[in-house]
Amino acid sequence: MRAPEEGLLGRDFELRLVVPAGTLRVEVSDARGERRPELRPFRPGAESGFGLHLVGAPATSWGVEERVVGKTVWAELAMNT
């Protein structure tokens, strides 16, 4: 979910927080459909490549959806109620 960083480079992005029953859904959309996130193996000393590990650790599920322009990366987290 690097859209905010890419947004600083002139790319637009959208952040949505949706709260269906008992779940927090975080969605980050950007216009870069050609650049899909991929889960990389952990490499000691690496300075990047941790994003999806950080998203996936607390998430009950996550994924990527194509849009007419760009993509949306989403994650769902269980909420304690």
C-alpha positions as CSV (number, residue, x, y, z in Angstrom):
1,M,0.0,0.0,0.0
2,R,2.5,2.5,-1.2
3,A,0.0,4.8,-2.8
4,P,0.6,7.7,-0.4
5,E,4.3,7.6,-1.3
6,E,3.6,7.4,-5.0
7,G,1.0,10.2,-4.6
8,L,3.8,12.5,-3.6
9,L,5.3,11.8,-7.0
10,G,2.3,13.2,-8.8
11,R,0.0,10.2,-8.6
12,D,-3.5,10.5,-7.2
13,F,-4.6,8.0,-4.6
14,E,-7.7,7.4,-2.6
15,L,-7.9,6.0,1.0
16,R,-11.2,4.5,2.1
17,L,-12.1,3.0,5.5
18,V,-15.3,0.9,5.6
19,V,-16.8,-0.7,8.7
20,P,-19.1,-3.6,7.8
21,A,-20.3,-5.7,10.8
22,G,-17.3,-6.5,13.0
23,T,-14.7,-5.7,10.4
24,L,-12.5,-2.7,9.4
25,R,-11.8,-2.7,5.7
26,V,-9.0,-0.5,4.5
27,E,-8.8,0.3,0.8
28,V,-6.1,2.2,-1.0
29,S,-6.6,2.9,-4.7
30,D,-4.2,4.4,-7.2
31,A,-4.0,5.0,-10.9
32,R,-1.0,2.6,-11.4
33,G,-2.7,-0.6,-12.7
34,E,0.5,-1.7,-14.4
35,R,2.2,-2.1,-11.0
36,R,0.6,-4.8,-8.8
37,P,1.9,-5.5,-5.4
38,E,3.6,-8.8,-4.8
39,L,4.5,-10.7,-1.6
40,R,8.3,-10.9,-1.6
41,P,10.3,-13.3,0.5
42,F,11.8,-11.8,3.6
43,R,15.5,-10.8,3.1
44,P,17.6,-9.8,6.1
45,G,18.9,-6.3,5.7
46,A,16.4,-5.3,3.0
47,E,15.1,-1.8,3.1
48,S,11.9,-2.4,1.2
49,G,9.5,-5.3,0.4
50,F,7.8,-5.5,3.8
51,G,4.5,-3.8,2.9
52,L,2.3,-6.8,2.3
53,H,3.9,-8.6,5.2
54,L,2.9,-5.7,7.5
55,V,-0.6,-5.6,5.9
56,G,-1.1,-9.4,6.0
57,A,0.0,-10.0,9.6
58,P,-3.0,-8.4,11.3
59,A,-5.4,-8.9,8.4
60,T,-8.0,-11.6,8.2
61,S,-7.8,-11.3,4.5
62,W,-6.4,-9.0,1.8
63,G,-6.3,-8.7,-1.9
64,V,-6.0,-6.5,-5.1
65,E,-8.9,-5.5,-7.3
66,E,-8.6,-4.1,-10.8
67,R,-10.4,-0.8,-11.6
68,V,-11.1,0.9,-14.9
69,V,-8.1,3.0,-14.1
70,G,-5.6,1.5,-11.7
71,K,-6.1,-0.8,-8.8
72,T,-7.3,-1.1,-5.2
73,V,-5.4,-2.9,-2.5
74,W,-7.6,-3.8,0.4
75,A,-7.2,-5.5,3.8
76,E,-9.8,-6.5,6.3
77,L,-9.2,-6.5,10.1
78,A,-11.4,-8.0,12.7
79,M,-12.6,-5.5,15.2
80,N,-13.1,-6.3,18.9
81,T,-16.6,-5.2,19.8
